[in-house]
Amino acid sequence: MELRVLITPEEISITGIDTHIKSYTILYNLRDYIETKNRRLLVSFEGGPGPAGEGMCIKISIKGEPLSRTDLNAIKKFFELQGANVTVKDFD
């Protein structure tokens, strides 16, 4: 299952998560990075893990200061190192 990520300054959408453990690890690591900058995360889940479907989808809304270009690039690299297909929609 391919991990696909869309990153904007206000939201991160992750699809194709095949296990609960993987979703926990992703959220744990992102939370530590994003919340250090005086932001809050609102997380919603859709779907379910396993071979029967497309996997879980996580939508992370960022409340407070939007992600900077540096933050966007750091999060992009985090997901690329996990083999994800990453799309970034910047401020433009």
N, CA, C and O atoms as CSV, one atom per row, in Angstrom:
chain,resi,resn,atom,element,x,y,z
A,1,MET,N,N,0.847,-1.170,0.000
A,1,MET,CA,C,0.000,0.000,0.000
A,1,MET,C,C,0.897,1.239,0.000
A,1,MET,O,O,1.845,1.333,0.780
A,2,GLU,N,N,0.585,2.181,-0.881
A,2,GLU,CA,C,1.408,3.378,-1.015
A,2,GLU,C,C,0.936,4.464,-0.055
A,2,GLU,O,O,-0.250,4.788,0.003
A,3,LEU,N,N,1.874,5.014,0.690
A,3,LEU,CA,C,1.596,6.119,1.592
A,3,LEU,C,C,1.614,7.404,0.770
A,3,LEU,O,O,2.606,7.705,0.106
A,4,ARG,N,N,0.506,8.170,0.814
A,4,ARG,CA,C,0.398,9.421,0.075
A,4,ARG,C,C,0.125,10.550,1.064
A,4,ARG,O,O,-0.700,10.420,1.968
A,5,VAL,N,N,0.846,11.673,0.870
A,5,VAL,CA,C,0.756,12.776,1.816
A,5,VAL,C,C,0.560,14.092,1.060
A,5,VAL,O,O,1.242,14.355,0.069
A,6,LEU,N,N,-0.372,14.909,1.532
A,6,LEU,CA,C,-0.570,16.263,1.033
A,6,LEU,C,C,-0.325,17.205,2.199
A,6,LEU,O,O,-0.967,17.093,3.243
A,7,ILE,N,N,0.608,18.139,2.017
A,7,ILE,CA,C,0.985,19.060,3.090
A,7,ILE,C,C,0.672,20.487,2.651
A,7,ILE,O,O,1.089,20.915,1.575
A,8,THR,N,N,-0.061,21.219,3.483
A,8,THR,CA,C,-0.296,22.647,3.285
A,8,THR,C,C,0.090,23.348,4.591
A,8,THR,O,O,0.309,22.678,5.600
A,9,PRO,N,N,0.179,24.673,4.593
A,9,PRO,CA,C,0.522,25.363,5.843
A,9,PRO,C,C,-0.478,25.140,6.979
A,9,PRO,O,O,-0.120,25.288,8.148
A,10,GLU,N,N,-1.740,24.783,6.651
A,10,GLU,CA,C,-2.763,24.600,7.688
A,10,GLU,C,C,-3.204,23.165,7.902
A,10,GLU,O,O,-3.919,22.888,8.864
A,11,GLU,N,N,-2.796,22.233,7.027
A,11,GLU,CA,C,-3.310,20.864,7.132
A,11,GLU,C,C,-2.342,19.856,6.522
A,11,GLU,O,O,-1.615,20.160,5.577
A,12,ILE,N,N,-2.351,18.655,7.084
A,12,ILE,CA,C,-1.603,17.525,6.537
A,12,ILE,C,C,-2.591,16.378,6.372
A,12,ILE,O,O,-3.255,15.981,7.329
A,13,SER,N,N,-2.686,15.846,5.156
A,13,SER,CA,C,-3.552,14.696,4.875
A,13,SER,C,C,-2.676,13.516,4.510
A,13,SER,O,O,-1.821,13.616,3.629
A,14,ILE,N,N,-2.889,12.393,5.188
A,14,ILE,CA,C,-2.086,11.194,4.963
A,14,ILE,C,C,-3.041,10.060,4.624
A,14,ILE,O,O,-3.969,9.786,5.386
A,15,THR,N,N,-2.829,9.397,3.493
A,15,THR,CA,C,-3.666,8.266,3.100
A,15,THR,C,C,-2.790,7.050,2.832
A,15,THR,O,O,-1.588,7.173,2.597
A,16,GLY,N,N,-3.410,5.875,2.872
A,16,GLY,CA,C,-2.687,4.643,2.588
A,16,GLY,C,C,-1.935,4.074,3.778
A,16,GLY,O,O,-0.942,3.369,3.597
A,17,ILE,N,N,-2.383,4.363,4.982
A,17,ILE,CA,C,-1.738,3.832,6.188
A,17,ILE,C,C,-2.300,2.439,6.435
A,17,ILE,O,O,-3.511,2.269,6.580
A,18,ASP,N,N,-1.422,1.443,6.481
A,18,ASP,CA,C,-1.902,0.062,6.529
A,18,ASP,C,C,-1.969,-0.564,7.916
A,18,ASP,O,O,-2.533,-1.649,8.054
A,19,THR,N,N,-1.420,0.068,8.950
A,19,THR,CA,C,-1.514,-0.497,10.300
A,19,THR,C,C,-1.740,0.608,11.332
A,19,THR,O,O,-1.392,1.768,11.112
A,20,HIS,N,N,-2.336,0.216,12.468
A,20,HIS,CA,C,-2.515,1.167,13.565
A,20,HIS,C,C,-1.166,1.609,14.124
A,20,HIS,O,O,-1.014,2.759,14.536
A,21,ILE,N,N,-0.203,0.720,14.141
A,21,ILE,CA,C,1.125,1.038,14.670
A,21,ILE,C,C,1.783,2.122,13.829
A,21,ILE,O,O,2.406,3.038,14.366
A,22,LYS,N,N,1.646,2.022,12.523
A,22,LYS,CA,C,2.221,3.031,11.632
A,22,LYS,C,C,1.551,4.390,11.857
A,22,LYS,O,O,2.232,5.416,11.881
A,23,SER,N,N,0.240,4.407,12.019
A,23,SER,CA,C,-0.458,5.677,12.257
A,23,SER,C,C,-0.032,6.283,13.592
A,23,SER,O,O,0.155,7.496,13.691
A,24,TYR,N,N,0.121,5.454,14.609
A,24,TYR,CA,C,0.569,5.938,15.913
A,24,TYR,C,C,1.961,6.553,15.810
A,24,TYR,O,O,2.202,7.635,16.346
A,25,THR,N,N,2.871,5.875,15.128
A,25,THR,CA,C,4.246,6.359,14.993
A,25,THR,C,C,4.289,7.687,14.250
A,25,THR,O,O,4.998,8.608,14.659
A,26,ILE,N,N,3.538,7.788,13.168
A,26,ILE,CA,C,3.501,9.034,12.393
A,26,ILE,C,C,2.993,10.182,13.259
A,26,ILE,O,O,3.618,11.241,13.315
A,27,LEU,N,N,1.870,9.978,13.931
A,27,LEU,CA,C,1.297,11.038,14.762
A,27,LEU,C,C,2.205,11.412,15.925
A,27,LEU,O,O,2.340,12.591,16.252
A,28,TYR,N,N,2.820,10.434,16.545
A,28,TYR,CA,C,3.715,10.687,17.673
A,28,TYR,C,C,4.879,11.576,17.247
A,28,TYR,O,O,5.205,12.547,17.930
A,29,ASN,N,N,5.506,11.244,16.118
A,29,ASN,CA,C,6.656,12.015,15.644
A,29,ASN,C,C,6.260,13.398,15.136
A,29,ASN,O,O,6.961,14.373,15.407
A,30,LEU,N,N,5.164,13.501,14.415
A,30,LEU,CA,C,4.717,14.807,13.926
A,30,LEU,C,C,4.300,15.715,15.073
A,30,LEU,O,O,4.619,16.904,15.081
A,31,ARG,N,N,3.592,15.154,16.033
A,31,ARG,CA,C,3.138,15.958,17.168
A,31,ARG,C,C,4.317,16.594,17.892
A,31,ARG,O,O,4.280,17.778,18.228
A,32,ASP,N,N,5.351,15.814,18.128
A,32,ASP,CA,C,6.523,16.342,18.820
A,32,ASP,C,C,7.152,17.502,18.063
A,32,ASP,O,O,7.613,18.462,18.681
A,33,TYR,N,N,7.180,17.431,16.741
A,33,TYR,CA,C,7.789,18.498,15.944
A,33,TYR,C,C,6.869,19.718,15.857
A,33,TYR,O,O,7.309,20.843,16.096
A,34,ILE,N,N,5.609,19.504,15.521
A,34,ILE,CA,C,4.705,20.623,15.252
A,34,ILE,C,C,4.313,21.369,16.522
A,34,ILE,O,O,4.252,22.598,16.512
A,35,GLU,N,N,4.048,20.664,17.605
A,35,GLU,CA,C,3.581,21.329,18.821
A,35,GLU,C,C,4.681,22.067,19.572
A,35,GLU,O,O,4.378,22.821,20.496
A,36,THR,N,N,5.938,21.878,19.212
A,36,THR,CA,C,7.004,22.646,19.850
A,36,THR,C,C,6.961,24.105,19.417
A,36,THR,O,O,7.601,24.948,20.045
A,37,LYS,N,N,6.233,24.415,18.374
A,37,LYS,CA,C,6.168,25.780,17.846
A,37,LYS,C,C,4.872,26.477,18.264
A,37,LYS,O,O,4.375,27.335,17.534
A,38,ASN,N,N,4.323,26.126,19.414
A,38,ASN,CA,C,3.130,26.767,19.965
A,38,ASN,C,C,1.905,26.603,19.066
A,38,ASN,O,O,1.150,27.549,18.844
A,39,ARG,N,N,1.727,25.400,18.561
A,39,ARG,CA,C,0.574,25.063,17.735
A,39,ARG,C,C,-0.171,23.900,18.379
A,39,ARG,O,O,0.370,23.184,19.222
A,40,ARG,N,N,-1.426,23.728,17.963
A,40,ARG,CA,C,-2.217,22.570,18.396
A,40,ARG,C,C,-2.614,21.767,17.178
A,40,ARG,O,O,-2.777,22.314,16.087
A,41,LEU,N,N,-2.767,20.482,17.365
A,41,LEU,CA,C,-3.192,19.600,16.287
A,41,LEU,C,C,-4.597,19.087,16.568
A,41,LEU,O,O,-4.911,18.683,17.688
A,42,LEU,N,N,-5.435,19.106,15.542
A,42,LEU,CA,C,-6.738,18.449,15.594
A,42,LEU,C,C,-6.673,17.316,14.587
A,42,LEU,O,O,-6.434,17.546,13.402
A,43,VAL,N,N,-6.886,16.085,15.059
A,43,VAL,CA,C,-6.682,14.903,14.224
A,43,VAL,C,C,-8.012,14.191,13.999
A,43,VAL,O,O,-8.786,13.990,14.935
A,44,SER,N,N,-8.270,13.810,12.737
A,44,SER,CA,C,-9.446,12.994,12.428
A,44,SER,C,C,-9.011,11.792,11.600
A,44,SER,O,O,-8.065,11.866,10.816
A,45,PHE,N,N,-9.722,10.684,11.791
A,45,PHE,CA,C,-9.398,9.422,11.124
A,45,PHE,C,C,-10.562,8.986,10.250
A,45,PHE,O,O,-11.723,9.237,10.573
A,46,GLU,N,N,-10.241,8.323,9.129
A,46,GLU,CA,C,-11.246,7.699,8.271
A,46,GLU,C,C,-10.717,6.346,7.834
A,46,GLU,O,O,-9.506,6.130,7.812
A,47,GLY,N,N,-11.609,5.441,7.489
A,47,GLY,CA,C,-11.205,4.139,6.967
A,47,GLY,C,C,-10.639,3.228,8.033
A,47,GLY,O,O,-10.786,3.479,9.229
A,48,GLY,N,N,-9.989,2.164,7.585
A,48,GLY,CA,C,-9.402,1.196,8.493
A,48,GLY,C,C,-8.207,0.517,7.860
A,48,GLY,O,O,-8.083,0.487,6.635
A,49,PRO,N,N,-7.328,-0.027,8.680
A,49,PRO,CA,C,-6.152,-0.705,8.145
A,49,PRO,C,C,-6.520,-2.062,7.558
A,49,PRO,O,O,-7.639,-2.544,7.730
A,50,GLY,N,N,-5.589,-2.655,6.882
A,50,GLY,CA,C,-5.801,-4.008,6.384
A,50,GLY,C,C,-5.851,-4.100,4.883
A,50,GLY,O,O,-5.888,-3.083,4.190
A,51,PRO,N,N,-5.854,-5.315,4.377
A,51,PRO,CA,C,-5.779,-5.539,2.933
A,51,PRO,C,C,-7.094,-5.325,2.190
A,51,PRO,O,O,-7.100,-5.314,0.960
A,52,ALA,N,N,-8.202,-5.154,2.897
A,52,ALA,CA,C,-9.502,-5.075,2.238
A,52,ALA,C,C,-9.784,-3.717,1.602
A,52,ALA,O,O,-10.642,-3.623,0.725
A,53,GLY,N,N,-9.087,-2.669,2.019
A,53,GLY,CA,C,-9.400,-1.337,1.515
A,53,GLY,C,C,-8.172,-0.510,1.207
A,53,GLY,O,O,-7.077,-1.030,0.995
A,54,GLU,N,N,-8.383,0.780,1.189
A,54,GLU,CA,C,-7.315,1.730,0.878
A,54,GLU,C,C,-6.486,2.095,2.103
A,54,GLU,O,O,-5.558,2.897,1.999
A,55,GLY,N,N,-6.797,1.535,3.232
A,55,GLY,CA,C,-6.070,1.864,4.447
A,55,GLY,C,C,-6.690,3.051,5.159
A,55,GLY,O,O,-7.729,3.570,4.752
A,56,MET,N,N,-6.037,3.467,6.223
A,56,MET,CA,C,-6.538,4.587,7.007
A,56,MET,C,C,-6.125,5.903,6.374
A,56,MET,O,O,-5.115,5.999,5.678
A,57,CYS,N,N,-6.940,6.913,6.639
A,57,CYS,CA,C,-6.661,8.280,6.221
A,57,CYS,C,C,-6.643,9.126,7.486
A,57,CYS,O,O,-7.557,9.049,8.308
A,58,ILE,N,N,-5.604,9.929,7.638
A,58,ILE,CA,C,-5.507,10.835,8.779
A,58,ILE,C,C,-5.475,12.258,8.245
A,58,ILE,O,O,-4.697,12.575,7.345
A,59,LYS,N,N,-6.328,13.118,8.807
A,59,LYS,CA,C,-6.296,14.542,8.491
A,59,LYS,C,C,-5.885,15.281,9.748
A,59,LYS,O,O,-6.518,15.153,10.795
A,60,ILE,N,N,-4.822,16.052,9.634
A,60,ILE,CA,C,-4.299,16.805,10.761
A,60,ILE,C,C,-4.484,18.285,10.460
A,60,ILE,O,O,-3.861,18.814,9.539
A,61,SER,N,N,-5.339,18.961,11.232
A,61,SER,CA,C,-5.517,20.407,11.103
A,61,SER,C,C,-4.601,21.079,12.107
A,61,SER,O,O,-4.514,20.662,13.262
A,62,ILE,N,N,-3.923,22.115,11.660
A,62,ILE,CA,C,-2.959,22.815,12.507
A,62,ILE,C,C,-3.583,24.126,12.957
A,62,ILE,O,O,-3.905,24.982,12.133
A,63,LYS,N,N,-3.752,24.281,14.258
A,63,LYS,CA,C,-4.332,25.489,14.832
A,63,LYS,C,C,-3.210,26.330,15.421
A,63,LYS,O,O,-2.316,25.811,16.089
A,64,GLY,N,N,-3.264,27.627,15.168
A,64,GLY,CA,C,-2.198,28.518,15.596
A,64,GLY,C,C,-1.419,28.973,14.379
A,64,GLY,O,O,-1.968,29.081,13.283
A,65,GLU,N,N,-0.159,29.234,14.570
A,65,GLU,CA,C,0.700,29.706,13.481
A,65,GLU,C,C,0.796,28.664,12.367
A,65,GLU,O,O,1.087,27.500,12.642
A,66,PRO,N,N,0.555,29.066,11.099
A,66,PRO,CA,C,0.687,28.107,9.988
A,66,PRO,C,C,2.125,27.615,9.853
A,66,PRO,O,O,3.059,28.249,10.344
A,67,LEU,N,N,2.286,26.491,9.188
A,67,LEU,CA,C,3.621,25.944,8.959
A,67,LEU,C,C,4.412,26.853,8.022
A,67,LEU,O,O,3.890,27.319,7.009
A,68,SER,N,N,5.662,27.099,8.364
A,68,SER,CA,C,6.543,27.904,7.514
A,68,SER,C,C,7.091,27.039,6.383
A,68,SER,O,O,6.881,25.826,6.368
A,69,ARG,N,N,7.786,27.654,5.448
A,69,ARG,CA,C,8.412,26.887,4.361
A,69,ARG,C,C,9.418,25.882,4.918
A,69,ARG,O,O,9.528,24.763,4.418
A,70,THR,N,N,10.146,26.285,5.951
A,70,THR,CA,C,11.108,25.377,6.581
A,70,THR,C,C,10.390,24.183,7.195
A,70,THR,O,O,10.840,23.045,7.058
A,71,ASP,N,N,9.277,24.440,7.868
A,71,ASP,CA,C,8.479,23.356,8.449
A,71,ASP,C,C,7.950,22.428,7.364
A,71,ASP,O,O,8.014,21.206,7.501
A,72,LEU,N,N,7.421,23.014,6.274
A,72,LEU,CA,C,6.894,22.209,5.167
A,72,LEU,C,C,7.971,21.293,4.603
A,72,LEU,O,O,7.722,20.114,4.351
A,73,ASN,N,N,9.175,21.840,4.403
A,73,ASN,CA,C,10.276,21.037,3.857
A,73,ASN,C,C,10.721,19.944,4.821
A,73,ASN,O,O,11.047,18.836,4.396
A,74,ALA,N,N,10.737,20.253,6.124
A,74,ALA,CA,C,11.138,19.248,7.116
A,74,ALA,C,C,10.127,18.102,7.172
A,74,ALA,O,O,10.509,16.934,7.241
A,75,ILE,N,N,8.842,18.440,7.141
A,75,ILE,CA,C,7.803,17.407,7.173
A,75,ILE,C,C,7.822,16.597,5.881
A,75,ILE,O,O,7.633,15.380,5.901
A,76,LYS,N,N,8.052,17.273,4.759
A,76,LYS,CA,C,8.168,16.565,3.474
A,76,LYS,C,C,9.299,15.543,3.538
A,76,LYS,O,O,9.122,14.398,3.124
A,77,LYS,N,N,10.449,15.944,4.047
A,77,LYS,CA,C,11.599,15.038,4.141
A,77,LYS,C,C,11.296,13.867,5.076
A,77,LYS,O,O,11.683,12.733,4.793
A,78,PHE,N,N,10.607,14.133,6.184
A,78,PHE,CA,C,10.208,13.089,7.128
A,78,PHE,C,C,9.429,11.989,6.409
A,78,PHE,O,O,9.700,10.803,6.599
A,79,PHE,N,N,8.463,12.388,5.583
A,79,PHE,CA,C,7.651,11.403,4.868
A,79,PHE,C,C,8.402,10.761,3.709
A,79,PHE,O,O,8.218,9.572,3.449
A,80,GLU,N,N,9.236,11.509,3.011
A,80,GLU,CA,C,10.014,10.930,1.912
A,80,GLU,C,C,10.945,9.835,2.412
A,80,GLU,O,O,11.155,8.834,1.727
A,81,LEU,N,N,11.502,10.021,3.599
A,81,LEU,CA,C,12.379,8.999,4.174
A,81,LEU,C,C,11.616,7.717,4.501
A,81,LEU,O,O,12.223,6.656,4.650
A,82,GLN,N,N,10.302,7.806,4.613
A,82,GLN,CA,C,9.461,6.627,4.839
A,82,GLN,C,C,8.928,6.053,3.531
A,82,GLN,O,O,8.133,5.114,3.540
A,83,GLY,N,N,9.365,6.617,2.405
A,83,GLY,CA,C,8.952,6.113,1.099
A,83,GLY,C,C,7.600,6.617,0.627
A,83,GLY,O,O,6.985,6.005,-0.246
A,84,ALA,N,N,7.127,7.721,1.188
A,84,ALA,CA,C,5.812,8.252,0.826
A,84,ALA,C,C,5.876,9.093,-0.442
A,84,ALA,O,O,6.913,9.663,-0.780
A,85,ASN,N,N,4.749,9.156,-1.129
A,85,ASN,CA,C,4.561,10.060,-2.260
A,85,ASN,C,C,4.030,11.363,-1.664
A,85,ASN,O,O,2.901,11.401,-1.175
A,86,VAL,N,N,4.839,12.441,-1.701
A,86,VAL,CA,C,4.518,13.675,-0.988
A,86,VAL,C,C,4.229,14.811,-1.966
A,86,VAL,O,O,4.964,15.017,-2.932
A,87,THR,N,N,3.143,15.548,-1.700
A,87,THR,CA,C,2.812,16.760,-2.441
A,87,THR,C,C,2.737,17.901,-1.440
A,87,THR,O,O,2.099,17.776,-0.394
A,88,VAL,N,N,3.396,19.026,-1.764
A,88,VAL,CA,C,3.366,20.202,-0.899
A,88,VAL,C,C,2.673,21.329,-1.647
A,88,VAL,O,O,3.064,21.674,-2.762
A,89,LYS,N,N,1.645,21.900,-1.033
A,89,LYS,CA,C,0.992,23.091,-1.574
A,89,LYS,C,C,1.412,24.244,-0.683
A,89,LYS,O,O,0.946,24.384,0.448
A,90,ASP,N,N,2.296,25.062,-1.213
A,90,ASP,CA,C,2.920,26.141,-0.457
A,90,ASP,C,C,1.995,27.356,-0.380
A,90,ASP,O,O,0.810,27.266,-0.699
A,91,PHE,N,N,2.539,28.467,0.038
A,91,PHE,CA,C,1.797,29.705,0.249
A,91,PHE,C,C,1.339,30.357,-1.050
A,91,PHE,O,O,0.462,31.220,-1.017
A,92,ASP,N,N,1.896,29.977,-2.177
A,92,ASP,CA,C,1.614,30.641,-3.464
A,92,ASP,C,C,0.192,30.517,-3.897
A,92,ASP,O,O,-0.178,31.027,-4.955
